[in-house]
Amino acid sequence: MEAAQEAPKRPPLDVIALSDEPFLAAHGIPQLTVVESTGSTNADLLRGASENPAAYPDLTVLAAEHQTAARGRLDRRWEAPARSSVSVSLVLRPVNADGRPLPTQSYSWLSLLGALALREALLETAGIPAELKWPNDVLVRGRKVAGILAQLGPMHGGAVPPVILGTGLNVSLTTAELPVPNATSVLLEGPATVDRTVLLKSYLSRFALLYRSFCNADGDPAAGMAGGHSLHKRVEAVLTTLGKQVRAHLPGDHEIIGHASRLDDYGSLMVVDSGGHEHVVTAGDVVHLRPWTPPGQEPEGGGRRGSAESGYA
C-alpha cells in the first residue's frame, strides 16, 4: 500500500468497448452513455425518467468520469478525483418474463443485489475478496471500497415507478485521496487490474444476470437464482454484519443494540437485543449502523471502530 501514494495515470473509460452492440444486447442493456462530468448520475436519471419515461427503459445505463455533487444515503455528499472511480447509475423497471411488474416490497433487495454483483465482479476481475456490509456497502478487509444508492423514481399514469440504482466504486484513489480513514480503493488492495472499463463491464454483466433472474422469480428472494442459491442466501453468506454485536442509530435519537442475526424476507436487518427481543431495522430508517463492543471488552479488528460514511462511493 505504501508504494501506491502517487496518483496513477487515469485513462478515460473505453466508450467503444462499453458500447459494443453484442455486449449490450447479450445483457439486455438498451443504451449506455458516458459523460465527462455531471453533478450526479442518479439525479440525471431521476430527472430524465420524470421528464421523458419512454426514453429511459429498463437497464438504461449512465456513467460519469467525474461527479461534482454525488450523494449517498441520507444525503451524504462526496467527491472523488476525475477518472478515479466507477460512477454509474441504472434505470430499473422490474418486470417478470410475462411483463408483470414486481411487487414494490421486493425493491428493497435491489441495492443488495447490486452490491452482490459488484462483489462478484471484483473477485472475478481484480481478484479482490470483498464482503457486504448492510445495508449498502462493499468492503475489502473491513474497509469500504464501494457503496450503492437506490432511489425510487417518479410514477406516471399509474405505472409502477422505476428505481434508480447508483454505484460508486473507488478504483485508483491513493491513501491521501480516500474520503475517510476507513475507506479503501481497488488500487490499494493489490488488484489484478485497475482498468475501470473492465471493472464496469464485469459489474454490468453480473448485475444483469442476477437482476433478470430475480425479476423472473417475481422478486422472491428465496427463489433459486442463476448460479445456484437464492438471493437471500447468497447475500447472507457474504454479509459481514451478521453474527456481530451492532448499534443501530435510528431517527429521533433512538438506538438498538444487539446481535445482528439475519435478514428478513424484505432485506431488513434483524437485531436481537439483550432481552431476547427481535427488532426489524430497515435500510430506509437506519442513520448509522456500527459495530458495538460491551464496555470493558476489546473491540474486534484490533480496536478499529466505526464505518466509512462516504455516501455511495
N, C-alpha and C positions, 0 to 999 in steps of 0.2 A: 504493500500500500504506500510506503514512503516514497517509492520511486515514481509514483504517478502524480506528483504535485503540479507539474507544469501542464497547462491546458493543452490537450492534444489537438491535432488537426480535426476539424469538424466539417466534413463534406456534406453537401445537401442530400436530401432524400433522392433516390433514383426514381423520378416520376415515370420514366418509361417502363421500368421493371414493375412498379406498382400498378401501372395502368394496363399491364399485359392482359389482353382480352381473354385468353384461355384461363388465366388465374382468376380473374373476376367472375367469369361465367361458372367456373367449377365451384365457386363458393357462394354463388347467388348474390354477388355484390353488383348492384345496378350502376353505381357511379362512385368514383373515388377522386377526390380533389385534394391537392396540396397547395396551401397558401404560404407565402413567405412570412407574413406576420398578421396577427389579429389579436383582438382583446381576449376572446375565449371561444374555442371551437364549440363548446356546449351552448354558449349564448347564441352563436351564429346559427346553429341548427335549430334551437328553440324558436328563434325569430323566423327562420325560413319555413319551418314546419307550420308556423302560425299563419304566415302571410300567403303561402302557396303550398298546401299539403300535398298536392299531386306531384310536385316537383321533388319531393323528398320521400321516396318509397322506402320500404323495409331494407335495412342494411346499407343505406346511404352512408358513405364514409367521408369525413373531413379531417385532414391532418394539417398541422401547422409547424413551421420551422421555429417559430417564436411566438409565445403568448405573453401579452403585456398586462392582462387583467384576469388571469386564470383564477378560478376559485374552487374550493373543495367543500366538504361538509361544513354546515353551519357558517357558510360564507367566509371561511378562512382563505386568505389570499396568498399567492406566492408567485415568484417569477424566477426562471432559470435562464442561463445564457442561451443565445440563439444556437440552434442545431446541437444542443447538448442532451436533448430528451426526445422521447417519442410522445408526442402530444396528439391524441386522436380521439374523435367522437363519432358515434354511430347513431343513426335513427333506427329504432326498433319498433316494429308494428307486429307484435307476436300473434300469429295465427297458426292453426294446425294444418295438416295436409289437405283438409277439406275446405280451408279458408275460414274456419270458425275461430273468432278471437279467443285468446286465452283468458281465463278469469283473472281479473286485475289483482287478486290476492297473490297470484303467482309472480307478479312483478318484483316482489321483494327479493327474489332469488337472482335477479339478473345481474346485480353488481357482484354477487358471489360467483356467478358463472363466469363473468369477465375476469375476475381475479384468478379463478382456477385455470382459465385458458392462458392467461399471461404466465402463470407459474409453469405450466407445461411448455410454453414457448421458450421460457428462459432455460429450462432444463435441456430441452431438445436442441436449441440453437447455440446457447452460450455455455452450456454445461454447468449452470449455476443451480444448486439445490435451494429452492425457495419454499417458503411456507406462507400460509394466510393468517392474518390477524383480523378477527371480527371487529367491525363489520365490513371494512372495505380496503384493507391494506395488504400489500405483498411484502414480505420480509425476507431478508437473506441474513442468516446468522444473527437474528434478533434485531436487525436494523431495517428501516423502511426503504425500499427501493422503488415502490410504486403505490399509487392509490387509484381508486375507482370512484366516480361520482355518477349516480343515476338520478335523473330529474324527469318528472312527469311533464309531458308536453301538453299543448292545448287540445281541447276537444272541439271537433267540428261536426255539425249536423247530426249529433247523437252518436257519432262513431267513437270507438274506443280510443282514448288519447295515446299517442306514441310515448315511448321512453327514449330519452337522450342519454346515452351511456358514454361518459368521458373517461379516458385512461391517460395517466401521466406516468411515464417510466423514466427515471433518472438513468441516463446511459453513460455519458462521458464527463460527468461532473467530478472535479477533483475534491479532495478533502476540504480545501479552503472554500469551495463553491457550494458545499452542501447547505441546504436551508436550515437545518437543525443538527445538533450533535448526534442524534440517534438515527440519522438517515445514512444511506449509502448509495452507491451507483453501480451499474454493471461494470464499469471500468475498474472500480476498486476491489472487485471480488475475483480477480484472476480469470476473466472470461475467455472462452474460445473465440469470441468475436465481439466487437462493439459496433458492428455495421447496423445502423438504425433501419435501413431498408430491409435487411434480412430479418431483424427482430420484429418489425412491423408486419411483414408478410406472414411470418410464423404465427404471430398473435392473431391476425385476422383469420387465417385458415383454421386454427384451433377453435377460435370463438365461433366461427360459422358452423363448424361441425357440431359442437356442443349445443349451440343455440337451436339449430334445426332439429336435433334430437329431442331437446326439451320441449320445443313447440309441438312436435308430432306426438309427444306424450301428454298433450293438453296441459302442459305446465305442472305436471305431477313430479315433485322432487324425489319421490320414492320409486319411480319407474326406472327400469334399466336404460342406460344411455349408450351411445356409440362408444365402444371401447370397454364395455363391461358394466361396472357398478352404477347405481343411481347417483344423481347429482348430490343428493343429501349425504350419502355415504362417502362419496369422493371428496366433498368439501370437508366433512368432519375428520377424515383421515389425515388431512394436511393443515388442520386448523390449530395453530399453536396456542390459541386462547383456551381450548378445552383442557380440563384437568387442573387448571390453575386457580389460585385464590385471586379474585379481582375486586376492584372498587369501581362501580358504575355510577358516574355522576349524571344526574337527571335534571331536567328543568326545575326551577323553583328551589334550587339548593338542596334537593333531595339526593340521597345516595343509597346504593345497595352494596353490601359487602358479603361475599360468599364464594362458593365453589362453582365455577363455570362448568356445567355438567354436560350439556348437549344443545343441539339446535332443535327447535320445534318444526312443525310442518310448514311454517311460513318464513323460516330462516332467522327467526328471533333467537336470542341467546337466553338459555335457561340458567338462572343463578340460584343456588340453594344456600340460604343463609344459615347462621349458626343454630337456629331453632328448627332447622329441617324444612322450612317453608320454601317452596319453589317460586321464583319470580320470573316474569317474562320481561326481557329487556329488548325493545325494538330498535332497529337501526335509526329510525326516524326520530326517536326520543332521546337517545343517549348523547350526552355532551362530550364526555370523555370516558374511556374505558382503560384502566391502568392496572398493572399487577399490584397486589396488596400483600404485605407481609405483616403478620401479627407483631406487635411490639415485643422487642427482646430477641427476635429471630433474625438471622441473616437473610436478606433478600436473595432471590435467585439471580444467577448471572453475575456473581461477584460484586454485588452492590449496585448494579445499574438499574435505575428505576425509570418509570415513565415511558412515554412513547412519542414518536415523531408526530407533530401536529401540522404537517405541511400541506394540507389540502389533498388534491388528488395527484400529487407527484412527490 
